[in-house]
Amino acid sequence: MTRESEATLLDFCARQRDCFETEAWLSAPHPDREEFLCAVLFLAGVDWYSHRSSLIAIAETLEPGSIGSLGQRVCRTDFDLSRFSNLLRRKLQHASVVPAP
């Protein structure tokens, strides 16, 4: 994943956390479908992101039978789950910080 596509994916996921729209996920223009599915499957499996059932349904719509395939997809794409998780959590934390008056 390029840094540009990573940044785009992180921004998308951060915006969607509080303003989740299934249709936006189904039509997201991420250039690499495998990377996008890695992100969807990963986020469906963590408790800090929310929207688990919706993300599972999205993964199944994008590619039927994809649930349970995260490990294989990570190997095929070299998707860095730890990096993605850390960057997204920092982005979400930063977005929730309210500036002092």
Backbone as ProteinMPNN parsed JSONL, in Angstrom:
{"seq_chain_A": "MTRESEATLLDFCARQRDCFETEAWLSAPHPDREEFLCAVLFLAGVDWYSHRSSLIAIAETLEPGSIGSLGQRVCRTDFDLSRFSNLLRRKLQHASVVPAP", "coords_chain_A": {"N_chain_A": [[0.851, -1.17, 0.0], [0.596, 2.155, -0.868], [1.778, 5.196, 0.661], [0.071, 7.268, 0.159], [-2.364, 5.999, -0.583], [-2.785, 4.673, 1.778], [-3.16, 6.826, 3.568], [-5.512, 7.885, 2.51], [-7.283, 5.754, 2.957], [-7.18, 5.584, 5.762], [-8.237, 8.118, 6.458], [-10.828, 7.845, 5.401], [-11.849, 5.688, 6.958], [-11.714, 6.839, 9.509], [-13.525, 8.986, 9.272], [-15.861, 7.543, 8.846], [-16.334, 6.217, 11.224], [-17.849, 7.657, 13.151], [-19.893, 8.514, 11.611], [-21.285, 6.51, 10.095], [-21.894, 4.958, 7.006], [-23.245, 2.576, 5.123], [-23.459, 2.413, 2.317], [-21.403, 4.091, 1.477], [-19.156, 2.577, 2.12], [-19.512, 0.43, 0.422], [-19.147, 1.594, -2.016], [-16.67, 2.729, -1.935], [-13.761, 4.174, -3.287], [-11.213, 2.867, -3.094], [-8.032, 2.036, -4.348], [-7.041, -0.613, -4.28], [-8.645, -3.51, -3.969], [-8.223, -5.796, -2.341], [-6.651, -4.785, -0.219], [-8.492, -2.98, 0.819], [-10.515, -4.753, 1.641], [-9.061, -6.076, 3.626], [-8.88, -4.037, 5.534], [-11.629, -3.672, 6.124], [-12.338, -6.229, 7.134], [-10.555, -6.404, 9.29], [-11.39, -4.227, 10.903], [-13.945, -5.086, 11.494], [-13.395, -6.976, 13.337], [-12.392, -5.834, 15.649], [-12.952, -4.373, 18.872], [-12.934, -1.66, 19.405], [-13.68, -0.081, 17.281], [-16.366, -0.312, 16.486], [-19.558, -0.967, 14.792], [-19.581, -3.623, 13.968], [-21.392, -5.703, 12.955], [-22.382, -4.476, 10.655], [-20.028, -4.083, 9.182], [-19.252, -6.719, 8.753], [-21.362, -7.545, 7.117], [-20.866, -5.858, 4.949], [-18.349, -6.778, 4.068], [-19.112, -9.351, 3.243], [-20.85, -8.674, 1.194], [-19.146, -7.364, -0.591], [-17.353, -9.408, -1.148], [-18.427, -12.47, -1.181], [-18.127, -14.98, 1.296], [-15.806, -14.054, 2.432], [-15.399, -13.652, 5.139], [-13.369, -14.559, 7.809], [-11.092, -14.762, 6.343], [-9.036, -13.0, 6.765], [-6.336, -13.375, 7.646], [-5.124, -14.762, 5.473], [-5.435, -12.858, 3.469], [-3.903, -10.744, 4.447], [-1.362, -11.85, 4.275], [-1.148, -12.095, 1.471], [-1.233, -9.443, 0.633], [0.56, -8.039, 2.156], [-0.411, -6.319, 4.059], [-0.122, -4.173, 6.708], [-1.234, -4.771, 9.639], [-0.787, -3.934, 12.285], [0.423, -1.408, 12.008], [-1.637, -0.054, 10.588], [-3.714, -0.2, 12.488], [-2.582, 1.231, 14.68], [-2.145, 3.793, 13.512], [-4.768, 4.505, 12.755], [-6.109, 4.47, 15.225], [-4.747, 6.53, 16.55], [-5.476, 8.664, 14.886], [-8.244, 8.715, 15.3], [-8.305, 9.24, 18.033], [-7.081, 11.744, 18.101], [-8.962, 13.211, 16.663], [-11.052, 13.218, 18.455], [-10.265, 14.838, 20.493], [-11.03, 17.707, 22.133], [-10.447, 21.067, 21.588], [-9.135, 23.336, 24.03], [-10.958, 26.113, 25.447]], "CA_chain_A": [[0.0, 0.0, 0.0], [1.365, 3.391, -0.885], [1.444, 6.096, 1.777], [-1.093, 8.051, -0.267], [-3.571, 5.179, -0.466], [-2.947, 4.432, 3.21], [-3.735, 8.031, 4.155], [-6.898, 7.969, 2.042], [-8.04, 4.721, 3.664], [-7.273, 5.998, 7.166], [-9.197, 9.236, 6.523], [-12.154, 7.283, 5.154], [-12.255, 4.91, 8.132], [-11.914, 7.768, 10.625], [-14.799, 9.703, 9.044], [-16.972, 6.602, 8.915], [-16.566, 5.69, 12.576], [-18.943, 8.362, 13.812], [-20.913, 8.849, 10.613], [-21.212, 5.292, 9.306], [-22.825, 4.819, 5.887], [-22.948, 1.337, 4.414], [-23.281, 2.668, 0.878], [-20.07, 4.675, 1.276], [-18.207, 1.466, 2.16], [-19.705, -0.406, -0.772], [-18.705, 2.314, -3.213], [-15.385, 3.382, -1.666], [-12.893, 4.035, -4.464], [-9.834, 2.491, -2.77], [-7.458, 1.426, -5.56], [-6.735, -2.033, -4.147], [-9.786, -4.161, -3.312], [-7.718, -6.687, -1.297], [-6.284, -3.945, 0.924], [-9.731, -2.46, 1.379], [-11.141, -5.852, 2.372], [-8.279, -6.273, 4.852], [-9.309, -3.01, 6.49], [-13.006, -3.978, 6.527], [-12.319, -7.423, 7.981], [-9.861, -6.062, 10.524], [-12.247, -3.372, 11.731], [-15.078, -5.9, 11.956], [-12.932, -7.847, 14.4], [-11.897, -5.122, 16.838], [-14.054, -3.819, 19.647], [-12.833, -0.211, 19.564], [-14.171, 0.657, 16.106], [-17.833, -0.429, 16.409], [-20.16, -1.3, 13.497], [-19.164, -4.986, 13.627], [-22.328, -6.435, 12.089], [-22.434, -3.785, 9.361], [-18.779, -4.355, 8.473], [-19.316, -8.115, 8.299], [-22.269, -7.56, 5.964], [-20.173, -5.181, 3.848], [-17.34, -7.729, 3.559], [-19.822, -10.419, 2.53], [-21.392, -8.102, -0.04], [-18.02, -7.112, -1.496], [-16.811, -10.702, -1.563], [-19.049, -13.548, -0.408], [-17.196, -15.96, 1.849], [-14.557, -13.423, 2.853], [-15.244, -13.684, 6.586], [-12.407, -15.581, 8.213], [-9.956, -14.819, 5.414], [-8.133, -11.873, 6.985], [-4.942, -13.823, 7.692], [-4.67, -15.054, 4.111], [-5.371, -11.589, 2.723], [-2.758, -9.999, 4.965], [-0.168, -12.457, 3.665], [-1.117, -11.79, 0.029], [-1.089, -8.012, 0.361], [1.52, -7.419, 3.093], [-1.13, -5.283, 4.808], [0.464, -4.079, 8.043], [-2.349, -4.566, 10.561], [-0.345, -3.178, 13.454], [0.585, -0.006, 11.588], [-2.964, 0.474, 10.286], [-4.413, -0.056, 13.765], [-1.992, 2.339, 15.438], [-2.406, 5.068, 12.841], [-6.193, 4.821, 12.829], [-6.449, 4.795, 16.619], [-4.227, 7.884, 16.81], [-6.303, 9.607, 14.137], [-9.531, 8.798, 15.999], [-8.071, 9.904, 19.31], [-6.806, 13.153, 17.799], [-10.223, 13.826, 16.239], [-11.966, 13.352, 19.583], [-9.741, 15.831, 21.44], [-11.688, 19.006, 21.974], [-9.517, 22.131, 21.981], [-9.521, 24.148, 25.199], [-11.457, 27.449, 25.048]], "C_chain_A": [[0.896, 1.232, 0.0], [0.951, 4.257, 0.302], [0.211, 6.934, 1.432], [-2.385, 7.24, -0.126], [-3.842, 4.837, 0.991], [-3.62, 5.629, 3.882], [-5.203, 8.188, 3.761], [-7.777, 6.974, 2.79], [-8.222, 5.087, 5.138], [-8.282, 7.134, 7.338], [-10.621, 8.731, 6.361], [-12.664, 6.559, 6.402], [-12.519, 5.816, 9.337], [-13.239, 8.516, 10.471], [-15.993, 8.782, 9.26], [-17.269, 6.115, 10.333], [-17.772, 6.351, 13.233], [-20.107, 8.666, 12.884], [-20.989, 7.708, 9.6], [-22.308, 5.236, 8.247], [-22.417, 3.592, 5.077], [-22.664, 1.578, 2.938], [-21.907, 3.267, 0.577], [-19.001, 3.577, 1.271], [-18.305, 0.633, 0.885], [-19.204, 0.272, -2.042], [-17.365, 3.026, -3.016], [-14.415, 3.13, -2.818], [-11.448, 3.644, -4.146], [-9.247, 1.705, -3.946], [-7.183, -0.07, -5.465], [-7.823, -2.71, -3.314], [-9.334, -5.072, -2.17], [-7.329, -5.902, -0.047], [-7.534, -3.411, 1.613], [-10.442, -3.545, 2.184], [-10.367, -6.19, 3.646], [-8.727, -5.279, 5.92], [-10.714, -3.309, 7.012], [-13.018, -5.157, 7.49], [-11.63, -7.156, 9.313], [-10.775, -5.257, 11.446], [-13.475, -4.111, 12.247], [-14.683, -6.754, 13.155], [-12.388, -7.155, 15.637], [-13.065, -4.464, 17.556], [-14.035, -2.291, 19.735], [-13.375, 0.58, 18.373], [-15.697, 0.707, 16.024], [-18.26, -0.872, 15.011], [-19.834, -2.717, 13.02], [-20.111, -5.664, 12.646], [-22.435, -5.785, 10.709], [-21.183, -4.073, 8.54], [-18.727, -5.796, 7.97], [-20.206, -8.214, 7.068], [-21.617, -6.915, 4.742], [-19.131, -6.118, 3.233], [-18.01, -8.828, 2.75], [-20.442, -9.917, 1.226], [-20.279, -7.891, -1.061], [-17.426, -8.412, -2.023], [-17.402, -11.805, -0.68], [-18.017, -14.583, 0.042], [-15.906, -15.37, 2.385], [-14.34, -13.435, 4.365], [-14.321, -14.848, 6.946], [-11.176, -15.651, 7.33], [-8.937, -13.713, 5.643], [-6.668, -12.298, 6.963], [-4.367, -14.093, 6.318], [-4.501, -13.77, 3.307], [-4.18, -10.748, 3.163], [-1.471, -10.537, 4.352], [-0.042, -12.094, 2.194], [-0.794, -10.327, -0.245], [0.004, -7.34, 1.167], [0.884, -6.239, 3.825], [-0.61, -5.295, 6.237], [-0.638, -3.726, 9.042], [-1.962, -3.711, 11.754], [-0.209, -1.691, 13.119], [-0.776, 0.639, 11.332], [-3.735, 0.75, 11.581], [-3.891, 1.143, 14.549], [-2.301, 3.695, 14.818], [-3.873, 5.463, 12.937], [-6.599, 5.19, 14.249], [-5.945, 6.184, 16.99], [-5.077, 8.939, 16.121], [-7.644, 9.798, 14.836], [-9.385, 9.525, 17.328], [-7.855, 11.401, 19.103], [-8.101, 13.886, 17.428], [-11.179, 14.04, 17.402], [-11.495, 14.347, 20.625], [-10.384, 17.167, 21.128], [-10.716, 20.082, 22.428], [-10.046, 22.929, 23.175], [-9.983, 25.52, 24.727], [-10.428, 28.538, 25.224]], "O_chain_A": [[1.841, 1.325, 0.783], [-0.119, 4.056, 0.877], [-0.59, 7.266, 2.306], [-3.382, 7.743, 0.393], [-4.998, 4.724, 1.399], [-4.545, 5.459, 4.676], [-6.034, 8.577, 4.582], [-8.885, 7.309, 3.208], [-9.308, 4.915, 5.691], [-9.091, 7.11, 8.265], [-11.519, 9.142, 7.097], [-13.787, 6.797, 6.845], [-13.455, 5.574, 10.1], [-13.987, 8.66, 11.438], [-17.018, 9.202, 9.797], [-18.375, 5.641, 10.597], [-18.62, 5.669, 13.808], [-21.188, 9.038, 13.34], [-20.785, 7.911, 8.403], [-23.487, 5.435, 8.54], [-21.371, 3.581, 4.428], [-21.729, 1.005, 2.379], [-21.317, 2.977, -0.464], [-18.046, 3.647, 0.498], [-17.292, 0.19, 0.343], [-18.876, -0.394, -3.024], [-16.972, 3.842, -3.849], [-14.268, 1.995, -3.27], [-10.538, 4.056, -4.866], [-9.9, 0.808, -4.479], [-7.101, -0.734, -6.498], [-7.908, -2.505, -2.103], [-9.993, -5.12, -1.131], [-7.649, -6.316, 1.067], [-7.62, -3.394, 2.841], [-10.919, -3.285, 3.289], [-10.977, -6.558, 4.65], [-8.927, -5.651, 7.076], [-10.96, -3.21, 8.214], [-13.643, -5.087, 8.549], [-12.082, -7.637, 10.353], [-10.912, -5.575, 12.627], [-13.987, -3.793, 13.321], [-15.547, -7.206, 13.907], [-11.964, -7.822, 16.581], [-14.041, -4.051, 16.931], [-15.043, -1.691, 20.109], [-13.513, 1.8, 18.461], [-16.252, 1.689, 15.531], [-17.417, -1.123, 14.15], [-19.812, -2.983, 11.818], [-19.671, -6.151, 11.605], [-22.566, -6.484, 9.705], [-21.272, -4.284, 7.33], [-18.215, -6.058, 6.882], [-19.858, -8.88, 6.094], [-21.804, -7.385, 3.62], [-19.046, -6.233, 2.01], [-17.522, -9.196, 1.682], [-20.542, -10.672, 0.259], [-20.44, -8.197, -2.243], [-17.046, -8.507, -3.19], [-16.929, -12.04, 0.432], [-17.154, -15.001, -0.731], [-14.997, -16.113, 2.756], [-13.214, -13.248, 4.826], [-14.478, -15.965, 6.453], [-10.308, -16.499, 7.537], [-8.06, -13.502, 4.804], [-5.846, -11.643, 6.324], [-3.238, -13.695, 6.027], [-3.536, -13.619, 2.557], [-3.525, -10.112, 2.337], [-0.595, -9.767, 3.957], [1.059, -11.813, 1.718], [-0.152, -10.008, -1.245], [0.348, -6.189, 0.898], [1.568, -5.275, 4.168], [-0.656, -6.329, 6.904], [-0.941, -2.554, 9.267], [-2.734, -2.854, 12.183], [-0.675, -0.83, 13.865], [-1.039, 1.747, 11.801], [-4.335, 1.813, 11.739], [-4.67, 1.97, 15.023], [-2.676, 4.634, 15.52], [-4.188, 6.629, 13.175], [-7.361, 6.137, 14.445], [-6.643, 6.935, 17.672], [-5.366, 9.986, 16.701], [-8.127, 10.924, 14.952], [-10.239, 10.329, 17.703], [-8.39, 12.222, 19.849], [-8.311, 15.031, 17.827], [-12.022, 14.935, 17.356], [-12.241, 14.671, 21.549], [-10.294, 17.684, 20.014], [-10.207, 20.015, 23.547], [-11.248, 23.162, 23.302], [-9.475, 26.043, 23.735], [-10.704, 29.701, 24.932]]}, "name": "protein", "num_of_chains": 1, "seq": "MTRESEATLLDFCARQRDCFETEAWLSAPHPDREEFLCAVLFLAGVDWYSHRSSLIAIAETLEPGSIGSLGQRVCRTDFDLSRFSNLLRRKLQHASVVPAP"}
